[in-house]
Amino acid sequence: MQLVIAEKPSVARSIANVIGAYKREDGYLEGSGYVVSWCVGHLVELAQPQVYDERLGKWHIENLPILPDTWKYQVSDGTKKQFFILKKLMEKKDVTEIVAATDAGREGELIFRLVYEQAGCKKPFKRLWISSMEDSAIRDGFENLRNGHDFDLLYEAAQARSWADWLVGINGTRLFTGLYDRKLTVGRVQTPTLAMLVERQKQINGFQKQKYWNVHLDLDGLDVVKEKIFDRAEMETLVEKCQNQSATVTCARSMEKTVSPPKLYDLTTLQREANRYYGYTAKKTLEYTQSLYEKKLVTYPRTDSQFLTEDMASTTEQMVHVVKRVFDMFRQSPAEIDICRVLNNSKVSDHHAIIPTAEIENQDLSALSEGERDILLLISVRLLMATGVKQRITETEIKVSCGGEEFFANGKTVPDPGWKAYEEQFRKMRNLEASKAEKHIPLLLKGQTFDGVSALSTEHFTSPPQAYTEDSLLSAMETAGNESFDEDTEKKGLGTPATRAEMIEKLVRNSYVQRKGKQLIPTEDGIALVQVLPEAVKSPKLTADWENALKQIEKGAISKEEFMSGITDMVKALVTKYGGAERKRENPFSESDSGRSQREVIGICPRCGSSVFEGTKSFFCSSRACSFCLWKENKWLTSMRKKLTKKMAVALLKDGRVHVSGFYSEKKGRNFDADLVMEDTGERVNYSLDFSGKKAAKQKEKG
């Protein structure tokens, strides 16, 4: 019997339906020679510092750097039940082989391997590696299961990534929190991303606008321009020299050009365009796309490729016709398609580009959420555009001499819109502003003269750099540090397509960045944090180097030990340089001690008896020496679609429990009520659910 382990219950159910495991049990499904179960995100996590040494439960700079000799792991408190279900299933005598069916990527590999190793399993395992949740793809995947050890290097890269993030996060956060007497979050990818936002804001704040003038000549209705004259006297002299004078055409040419279609979507490009067209955050776009994937409507979303494999030529051509049938507005679009331009085996590693699946023709798309429909339409239109033919344009360039200066006019016409026809239909359908109208200008003759021309000036100002949006920030993260790599280096920038969205969300949750419309603006605390941190932890180039190194681990070009040696040396140097520094230093952060003392007290700390205040992201002890806090968001509560509110925190601090309505069970697909119970161990806060609380509360009320 094979034990199949998926990443989520919903994916497990889809797989079970295909392979015939219909019998429902507690935490798994069974049938047809299979047992199908699931993880719930990361069931196993890297252990906290106090697991290595209880003294490390206190945040003292003297204890840094924390550099484990052997890495330890622990089962997440909120998912212990599911972990032990998996462990028991692995130990069943009739289970002879494991199938890893977690998401086919770096993090999915890590999730499975940590559970497999923590459970002490030694049974052979294979890998289900698919890019679509369609029934046919699942069946084909099970017919072609791969040896699990083929992905050992992927696992090593995932391990190295998690270890590096732990070392930089734990040591950097504790070091600078101690130095500045305030919780400061430092991260391997998050901090360089914040540094880019702060640098852009610095450029905007320091921008000094400059006035400039454009001088225009009217040649019988044709406007030719000399742009950006910053000296008023120079502008006035030129206007005077040209007014009522002759102007001669020095260059007049017309050129035929083509514009190639865009590539298919990888995750980052999809997130950028969803932000541009719909205003969706990168995280929301990933959520919608992941949901579409699990509903079998699109292929695997966490990809960094914009191409398909060459054996997909026939499938791709069929999908073009399916999209046109499903989205009626494209039926009359150009019939000619060019499939070959989206096929390239050398540009596909783990997963190909994101495209819709044939299931879109079989499902009721009106039942999807608005966000899911938006993203599905975007992916579908992109397939049509990418496989469309080139746009043909005719560009006209005119140069005119007058008063000793050259004036210019440019225009173009579009004999054949090609792939652009799909884009214009999409914009019209979404009630978006049409693309900028093409400017047609007459083709003059070289040497042609215009007498008595009219000259005038227009006033303008230089514009500051634009604040980052998620669109432009994702692009900047993707290309960060590229200039330092050779031409043939596989560049990865900051983070991966799957992690960039979460990095942005962390910056917002930590109150280092705020959203203003589509713009991402660093807060005063975010600016202050970048101000106090050294280049080593905020350099986009350095982090891009690390990300590229992780890719090299996957390919076997370098070892994880080599990569970790560099991370360890950096952490040691950081602590050596700053750990012994004078602690009393100017505090650049916005929250003063007096402001802290004026806050509302919401309860008493169970560890030290000090007051507990509400912060942006947590309820924290007012004592600098105490590390007690209740996070508003934690993985366990989030998995049940709950955040810790002020009302809940007050009750927990007073009674150690609070009755909560509306928890959500992903396994059962329904809401439920229970008591949330808090237990503080002195080192960490643990939660549990008590289903007898409501009854007990009623009895207490009667008494």
Stockholm file with secondary structure:
# STOCKHOLM 1.0

chainA/1-703         MQLVIAEKPSVARSIANVIGAYKREDGYLEGSGYVVSWCVGHLVELAQPQVYDERLGKWHIENLPILPDTWKYQVSDGTKKQFFILKKLMEKKDVTEIVAATDAGREGELIFRLVYEQAGCKKPFKRLWISSMEDSAIRDGFENLRNGHDFDLLYEAAQARSWADWLVGINGTRLFTGLYDRKLTVGRVQTPTLAMLVERQKQINGFQKQKYWNVHLDLDGLDVVKEKIFDRAEMETLVEKCQNQSATVTCARSMEKTVSPPKLYDLTTLQREANRYYGYTAKKTLEYTQSLYEKKLVTYPRTDSQFLTEDMASTTEQMVHVVKRVFDMFRQSPAEIDICRVLNNSKVSDHHAIIPTAEIENQDLSALSEGERDILLLISVRLLMATGVKQRITETEIKVSCGGEEFFANGKTVPDPGWKAYEEQFRKMRNLEASKAEKHIPLLLKGQTFDGVSALSTEHFTSPPQAYTEDSLLSAMETAGNESFDEDTEKKGLGTPATRAEMIEKLVRNSYVQRKGKQLIPTEDGIALVQVLPEAVKSPKLTADWENALKQIEKGAISKEEFMSGITDMVKALVTKYGGAERKRENPFSESDSGRSQREVIGICPRCGSSVFEGTKSFFCSSRACSFCLWKENKWLTSMRKKLTKKMAVALLKDGRVHVSGFYSEKKGRNFDADLVMEDTGERVNYSLDFSGKKAAKQKEKG
#=GR chainA/1-703 SS CEEEEESSHHHHHHHHHHHTCCEEETTEEEETTEEEEECCSCSEEECCHHHHCGGGGSCCGGGCCCCCSSCCEEECGGGHHHHHHHHHHHHCTTCCEEEEESCSSHHHHHHHHHHHHHTTCCSCEEECCCSBCSHHHHHHHHHTCEEGGGGHHHHHHHHHHHHHHHHHHHHHHHHHHHHHTSCCCCCTTHHHHHHHHHHHHHHHHTCCCCEEEEEEEEETTEEEEEEEECCHHHHHHHHHHHTTCCEEEEEEEEEEEEECCCCCBCHHHHHHHHHHHHCCCHHHHHHHHHHHHHTTSBBCSSCCCCCBCGGGHHHHHHHHHHHHHHSGGGTTSCCCCCCGGGBCGGGCSSSCCBCBCGGGGTSCGGGSCHHHHHHHHHHHHHHHHHTSCCEEEEEEEEEEEETTEEEEEEEEEEEECTTHHHHHHHHHHTTCCCCCCCCCCCCCCTTCEECSCEEEEEEEECCCCCCCBHHHHHHHHHHTTGGGSCTTSCCCCSSCTTTHHHHHHHHHHTTSEEEETTEEEECHHHHHHHHHSCHHHHCHHHHHHHHHHHHHHHHTSSCHHHHHHHHHHHHHHHHHHHHTSCSCCCCCCSCCHHHHHTSCCCEECTTTCCEEEECSSEEEESCTTCCCEEESSCHHHHHTTCCCCHHHHHHHHHHSEEEEEEEEETTTTEEEEEEEEEEECSSCEEEEEETTHHHHHHHHHHC
#=GC SS_cons         CEEEEESSHHHHHHHHHHHTCCEEETTEEEETTEEEEECCSCSEEECCHHHHCGGGGSCCGGGCCCCCSSCCEEECGGGHHHHHHHHHHHHCTTCCEEEEESCSSHHHHHHHHHHHHHTTCCSCEEECCCSBCSHHHHHHHHHTCEEGGGGHHHHHHHHHHHHHHHHHHHHHHHHHHHHHTSCCCCCTTHHHHHHHHHHHHHHHHTCCCCEEEEEEEEETTEEEEEEEECCHHHHHHHHHHHTTCCEEEEEEEEEEEEECCCCCBCHHHHHHHHHHHHCCCHHHHHHHHHHHHHTTSBBCSSCCCCCBCGGGHHHHHHHHHHHHHHSGGGTTSCCCCCCGGGBCGGGCSSSCCBCBCGGGGTSCGGGSCHHHHHHHHHHHHHHHHHTSCCEEEEEEEEEEEETTEEEEEEEEEEEECTTHHHHHHHHHHTTCCCCCCCCCCCCCCTTCEECSCEEEEEEEECCCCCCCBHHHHHHHHHHTTGGGSCTTSCCCCSSCTTTHHHHHHHHHHTTSEEEETTEEEECHHHHHHHHHSCHHHHCHHHHHHHHHHHHHHHHTSSCHHHHHHHHHHHHHHHHHHHHTSCSCCCCCCSCCHHHHHTSCCCEECTTTCCEEEECSSEEEESCTTCCCEEESSCHHHHHTTCCCCHHHHHHHHHHSEEEEEEEEETTTTEEEEEEEEEEECSSCEEEEEETTHHHHHHHHHHC
//
